């Protein structure tokens, strides 16, 4: 796939999940973010961007590998600036150059 310049299916799925998390966090869909994760929403005490997600840790495998926990790890590891979170389109453009593969 790299010879053709295509991304792996896993990276594409992660990017789609991150875009959906953006929509949840910024209330662009009718899903309550409190049900899935907590958001810091400020830059105090966090490294990187201000939208770190609190992960709900669990000892049960079904919850441990749930959508919100997997995506939260990737989002929290991204080196994004506040400008990357201005609009959904800006966030998607950031994801194209973010190097998601190294966080999977």
Buried (B, 14 or more C-beta within 10 A) or exposed (E): EEEEEEBEEEBEEBBEBBBBBBBBBBEEEEBEBEEBBEBBEEEEEEEBBBBBBEBBEEEEEEEEEBEBBBBBEBBBBBEBEEEBBEEEEEBBEBBEEBEBEEBE
